[in-house]
Amino acid sequence: MDDFLNIVKERGSGALDKKMGIEILEASPSRMVGRMPVEGNTQPVGLLHGGANVVLAESLGSIGTQLHAGPNRRIVGVDINATHHKSATSGFVTGVATAVTLGKTLCCYEIEITNDKGERTCSARITCMILAERN
């Protein structure tokens, strides 16, 4: 697991992940854990209370899929379904992404986002299609 966390840290996150302060705490193709600050975040309207949960969920699912796919396969489609249960208005939100399916052409993750009190703020399911290995 530490090897995957090192890979994520070496490759870095995307621009939005960095801007939002997403920190990856645990990384493997089958399980991702990350957290993100809510207070003081200056994202566009809609991202702070509801959308921040989706951004964290999508980031965790995307990183897990990239780790599973490896360098020789490409992610070609992402479908995300999210349900907001409670607004995250202060502190941090923490997300746990657990792989449901890890196949040659498909990855699926179920993700739970919670606030500092441990209350569920969002649940999501991300499904990614992966192209076969490149020649």
C-alpha atoms as an extended CHARMM CRD file, in Angstrom:
* protein
*
       135  EXT
         1         1  MET       CA              0.0000000000        0.0000000000        0.0000000000  PROA      1               0.0000000000
         2         2  ASP       CA              2.8480000000        2.4210000000        0.7520000000  PROA      2               0.0000000000
         3         3  ASP       CA              4.1670000000        1.8130000000       -2.7810000000  PROA      3               0.0000000000
         4         4  PHE       CA              0.8830000000        2.9990000000       -4.2980000000  PROA      4               0.0000000000
         5         5  LEU       CA              0.7830000000        6.0210000000       -1.9760000000  PROA      5               0.0000000000
         6         6  ASN       CA              4.3210000000        6.9120000000       -3.0950000000  PROA      6               0.0000000000
         7         7  ILE       CA              3.2810000000        6.5930000000       -6.7610000000  PROA      7               0.0000000000
         8         8  VAL       CA              0.3500000000        8.9740000000       -6.1770000000  PROA      8               0.0000000000
         9         9  LYS       CA              2.5850000000       11.4690000000       -4.3630000000  PROA      9               0.0000000000
        10        10  GLU       CA              5.3250000000       11.2780000000       -7.0340000000  PROA      10              0.0000000000
        11        11  ARG       CA              2.9100000000       11.7740000000       -9.9380000000  PROA      11              0.0000000000
        12        12  GLY       CA              1.0970000000       14.5240000000       -8.0720000000  PROA      12              0.0000000000
        13        13  SER       CA             -2.5630000000       15.4160000000       -8.2200000000  PROA      13              0.0000000000
        14        14  GLY       CA             -4.4830000000       17.3710000000      -10.7790000000  PROA      14              0.0000000000
        15        15  ALA       CA             -4.7730000000       21.1610000000      -10.6590000000  PROA      15              0.0000000000
        16        16  LEU       CA             -8.2250000000       21.0590000000       -9.0350000000  PROA      16              0.0000000000
        17        17  ASP       CA             -7.0420000000       18.5780000000       -6.3910000000  PROA      17              0.0000000000
        18        18  LYS       CA             -4.1500000000       20.8830000000       -5.4960000000  PROA      18              0.0000000000
        19        19  LYS       CA             -6.3290000000       23.9860000000       -5.4930000000  PROA      19              0.0000000000
        20        20  MET       CA             -8.8710000000       22.3570000000       -3.2080000000  PROA      20              0.0000000000
        21        21  GLY       CA             -6.1830000000       20.9730000000       -0.8710000000  PROA      21              0.0000000000
        22        22  ILE       CA             -7.0150000000       17.2860000000       -1.3340000000  PROA      22              0.0000000000
        23        23  GLU       CA             -4.6070000000       15.0900000000        0.6020000000  PROA      23              0.0000000000
        24        24  ILE       CA             -4.3450000000       11.3680000000       -0.1860000000  PROA      24              0.0000000000
        25        25  LEU       CA             -3.9130000000        9.3740000000        3.0300000000  PROA      25              0.0000000000
        26        26  GLU       CA             -4.0760000000        5.8250000000        1.6680000000  PROA      26              0.0000000000
        27        27  ALA       CA             -3.7390000000        4.5240000000       -1.8880000000  PROA      27              0.0000000000
        28        28  SER       CA             -4.1960000000        1.2080000000       -3.6430000000  PROA      28              0.0000000000
        29        29  PRO       CA             -6.2720000000        0.0900000000       -6.6330000000  PROA      29              0.0000000000
        30        30  SER       CA             -8.8150000000       -1.4400000000       -4.2390000000  PROA      30              0.0000000000
        31        31  ARG       CA             -9.0440000000        1.3170000000       -1.5940000000  PROA      31              0.0000000000
        32        32  MET       CA             -8.3900000000        5.0600000000       -1.5410000000  PROA      32              0.0000000000
        33        33  VAL       CA             -8.6810000000        7.4130000000        1.4270000000  PROA      33              0.0000000000
        34        34  GLY       CA             -8.3880000000       11.1720000000        1.1430000000  PROA      34              0.0000000000
        35        35  ARG       CA             -9.4520000000       14.3410000000        2.8720000000  PROA      35              0.0000000000
        36        36  MET       CA            -10.0900000000       17.9270000000        1.9280000000  PROA      36              0.0000000000
        37        37  PRO       CA            -10.5210000000       21.1610000000        3.8990000000  PROA      37              0.0000000000
        38        38  VAL       CA            -13.8700000000       22.9020000000        3.6660000000  PROA      38              0.0000000000
        39        39  GLU       CA            -13.3140000000       26.1740000000        5.5470000000  PROA      39              0.0000000000
        40        40  GLY       CA            -11.5610000000       28.9090000000        3.6130000000  PROA      40              0.0000000000
        41        41  ASN       CA            -11.9050000000       27.0800000000        0.3290000000  PROA      41              0.0000000000
        42        42  THR       CA            -12.3930000000       29.6460000000       -2.4350000000  PROA      42              0.0000000000
        43        43  GLN       CA            -13.8880000000       27.4110000000       -5.1060000000  PROA      43              0.0000000000
        44        44  PRO       CA            -16.6770000000       28.5980000000       -7.4240000000  PROA      44              0.0000000000
        45        45  VAL       CA            -20.2560000000       28.7520000000       -6.1630000000  PROA      45              0.0000000000
        46        46  GLY       CA            -21.7120000000       25.3060000000       -5.5970000000  PROA      46              0.0000000000
        47        47  LEU       CA            -18.4430000000       23.4810000000       -4.9520000000  PROA      47              0.0000000000
        48        48  LEU       CA            -18.1000000000       24.3390000000       -1.2810000000  PROA      48              0.0000000000
        49        49  HSD       CA            -21.1170000000       22.7220000000        0.3340000000  PROA      49              0.0000000000
        50        50  GLY       CA            -22.3900000000       20.0670000000       -2.0340000000  PROA      50              0.0000000000
        51        51  GLY       CA            -19.9990000000       19.8600000000       -4.9460000000  PROA      51              0.0000000000
        52        52  ALA       CA            -16.8470000000       19.5740000000       -2.8250000000  PROA      52              0.0000000000
        53        53  ASN       CA            -18.0430000000       16.1310000000       -1.7960000000  PROA      53              0.0000000000
        54        54  VAL       CA            -18.3690000000       15.1050000000       -5.4410000000  PROA      54              0.0000000000
        55        55  VAL       CA            -14.9580000000       16.5580000000       -6.3300000000  PROA      55              0.0000000000
        56        56  LEU       CA            -13.3470000000       14.5220000000       -3.5320000000  PROA      56              0.0000000000
        57        57  ALA       CA            -15.2820000000       11.3920000000       -4.5440000000  PROA      57              0.0000000000
        58        58  GLU       CA            -14.3530000000       11.8120000000       -8.2010000000  PROA      58              0.0000000000
        59        59  SER       CA            -10.6980000000       12.4470000000       -7.3640000000  PROA      59              0.0000000000
        60        60  LEU       CA            -10.4580000000        9.2920000000       -5.2420000000  PROA      60              0.0000000000
        61        61  GLY       CA            -12.1950000000        7.1720000000       -7.8840000000  PROA      61              0.0000000000
        62        62  SER       CA            -10.0200000000        8.6090000000      -10.6380000000  PROA      62              0.0000000000
        63        63  ILE       CA             -6.7610000000        7.9620000000       -8.7950000000  PROA      63              0.0000000000
        64        64  GLY       CA             -7.8350000000        4.3970000000       -7.9420000000  PROA      64              0.0000000000
        65        65  THR       CA             -8.7580000000        3.7350000000      -11.5630000000  PROA      65              0.0000000000
        66        66  GLN       CA             -5.4330000000        5.0960000000      -12.7980000000  PROA      66              0.0000000000
        67        67  LEU       CA             -3.5580000000        2.8730000000      -10.3400000000  PROA      67              0.0000000000
        68        68  HSD       CA             -5.5880000000       -0.1640000000      -11.4560000000  PROA      68              0.0000000000
        69        69  ALA       CA             -5.2780000000        0.6030000000      -15.1790000000  PROA      69              0.0000000000
        70        70  GLY       CA             -1.5210000000        1.1470000000      -14.9750000000  PROA      70              0.0000000000
        71        71  PRO       CA              0.5940000000        3.0100000000      -17.5080000000  PROA      71              0.0000000000
        72        72  ASN       CA             -0.3480000000        0.9070000000      -20.5520000000  PROA      72              0.0000000000
        73        73  ARG       CA             -4.1270000000        1.3080000000      -20.4760000000  PROA      73              0.0000000000
        74        74  ARG       CA             -6.2600000000        4.4150000000      -20.8460000000  PROA      74              0.0000000000
        75        75  ILE       CA             -9.4380000000        5.5020000000      -19.0490000000  PROA      75              0.0000000000
        76        76  VAL       CA            -12.0450000000        6.3560000000      -21.6990000000  PROA      76              0.0000000000
        77        77  GLY       CA            -15.2720000000        6.9800000000      -19.8240000000  PROA      77              0.0000000000
        78        78  VAL       CA            -16.4000000000        7.9300000000      -16.3390000000  PROA      78              0.0000000000
        79        79  ASP       CA            -19.9260000000        7.7470000000      -14.9350000000  PROA      79              0.0000000000
        80        80  ILE       CA            -20.5930000000        9.2050000000      -11.4740000000  PROA      80              0.0000000000
        81        81  ASN       CA            -23.7800000000        9.0020000000       -9.4450000000  PROA      81              0.0000000000
        82        82  ALA       CA            -23.7480000000       10.9090000000       -6.1600000000  PROA      82              0.0000000000
        83        83  THR       CA            -26.2650000000       11.5480000000       -3.4010000000  PROA      83              0.0000000000
        84        84  HSD       CA            -25.7790000000       14.4700000000       -1.0220000000  PROA      84              0.0000000000
        85        85  HSD       CA            -26.9160000000       13.7140000000        2.5150000000  PROA      85              0.0000000000
        86        86  LYS       CA            -25.6840000000       16.7730000000        4.4020000000  PROA      86              0.0000000000
        87        87  SER       CA            -23.7390000000       19.9410000000        3.5600000000  PROA      87              0.0000000000
        88        88  ALA       CA            -20.1020000000       20.0770000000        4.6410000000  PROA      88              0.0000000000
        89        89  THR       CA            -19.7150000000       23.5910000000        6.0280000000  PROA      89              0.0000000000
        90        90  SER       CA            -16.5620000000       23.5120000000        8.1600000000  PROA      90              0.0000000000
        91        91  GLY       CA            -13.4640000000       21.4850000000        9.0090000000  PROA      91              0.0000000000
        92        92  PHE       CA            -12.5580000000       18.6170000000        6.6920000000  PROA      92              0.0000000000
        93        93  VAL       CA            -14.4200000000       16.0280000000        4.6740000000  PROA      93              0.0000000000
        94        94  THR       CA            -12.9020000000       12.5600000000        4.4420000000  PROA      94              0.0000000000
        95        95  GLY       CA            -13.5990000000       10.1030000000        1.6590000000  PROA      95              0.0000000000
        96        96  VAL       CA            -13.1570000000        6.3420000000        1.4930000000  PROA      96              0.0000000000
        97        97  ALA       CA            -13.3480000000        4.7380000000       -1.9470000000  PROA      97              0.0000000000
        98        98  THR       CA            -13.7050000000        0.9560000000       -2.0300000000  PROA      98              0.0000000000
        99        99  ALA       CA            -13.4310000000       -1.0060000000       -5.2710000000  PROA      99              0.0000000000
       100       100  VAL       CA            -16.5080000000       -3.0400000000       -6.1300000000  PROA      100             0.0000000000
       101       101  THR       CA            -15.2380000000       -4.1970000000       -9.5430000000  PROA      101             0.0000000000
       102       102  LEU       CA            -11.6620000000       -4.2660000000      -10.8330000000  PROA      102             0.0000000000
       103       103  GLY       CA            -11.6700000000       -5.8380000000      -14.2970000000  PROA      103             0.0000000000
       104       104  LYS       CA             -9.6780000000       -5.5300000000      -17.5020000000  PROA      104             0.0000000000
       105       105  THR       CA            -12.0700000000       -3.0140000000      -19.0340000000  PROA      105             0.0000000000
       106       106  LEU       CA            -14.1420000000       -1.7790000000      -16.0700000000  PROA      106             0.0000000000
       107       107  CYS       CA            -13.5700000000       -0.3380000000      -12.5890000000  PROA      107             0.0000000000
       108       108  CYS       CA            -16.3000000000        0.5510000000      -10.1530000000  PROA      108             0.0000000000
       109       109  TYR       CA            -15.8820000000        2.2820000000       -6.7750000000  PROA      109             0.0000000000
       110       110  GLU       CA            -18.3300000000        3.0070000000       -3.9830000000  PROA      110             0.0000000000
       111       111  ILE       CA            -17.3770000000        6.1120000000       -2.0370000000  PROA      111             0.0000000000
       112       112  GLU       CA            -18.5130000000        7.4850000000        1.3100000000  PROA      112             0.0000000000
       113       113  ILE       CA            -17.7110000000       11.0740000000        2.2980000000  PROA      113             0.0000000000
       114       114  THR       CA            -18.0200000000       12.0970000000        5.9640000000  PROA      114             0.0000000000
       115       115  ASN       CA            -17.5180000000       15.3110000000        7.9240000000  PROA      115             0.0000000000
       116       116  ASP       CA            -15.4250000000       15.7990000000       11.0830000000  PROA      116             0.0000000000
       117       117  LYS       CA            -18.2740000000       14.4280000000       13.1970000000  PROA      117             0.0000000000
       118       118  GLY       CA            -18.3430000000       11.2040000000       11.1910000000  PROA      118             0.0000000000
       119       119  GLU       CA            -21.6960000000       12.1030000000        9.6130000000  PROA      119             0.0000000000
       120       120  ARG       CA            -22.1650000000       10.9430000000        6.0300000000  PROA      120             0.0000000000
       121       121  THR       CA            -22.2980000000       13.9780000000        3.7510000000  PROA      121             0.0000000000
       122       122  CYS       CA            -22.2640000000       12.1800000000        0.3920000000  PROA      122             0.0000000000
       123       123  SER       CA            -22.2850000000        8.7000000000       -1.0860000000  PROA      123             0.0000000000
       124       124  ALA       CA            -21.2270000000        8.0510000000       -4.6590000000  PROA      124             0.0000000000
       125       125  ARG       CA            -20.5920000000        5.3180000000       -7.1840000000  PROA      125             0.0000000000
       126       126  ILE       CA            -18.0420000000        5.8480000000       -9.9350000000  PROA      126             0.0000000000
       127       127  THR       CA            -17.7690000000        3.5340000000      -12.9250000000  PROA      127             0.0000000000
       128       128  CYS       CA            -14.8370000000        3.8590000000      -15.3530000000  PROA      128             0.0000000000
       129       129  MET       CA            -14.2790000000        2.1680000000      -18.7020000000  PROA      129             0.0000000000
       130       130  ILE       CA            -10.6830000000        1.2450000000      -19.5560000000  PROA      130             0.0000000000
       131       131  LEU       CA             -9.2530000000        0.6610000000      -23.0200000000  PROA      131             0.0000000000
       132       132  ALA       CA             -7.2960000000       -2.5180000000      -23.6270000000  PROA      132             0.0000000000
       133       133  GLU       CA             -3.5220000000       -2.3720000000      -23.4410000000  PROA      133             0.0000000000
       134       134  ARG       CA             -1.7400000000       -0.2010000000      -25.9810000000  PROA      134             0.0000000000
       135       135  ASN       CA              0.6710000000       -1.7730000000      -28.4340000000  PROA      135             0.0000000000
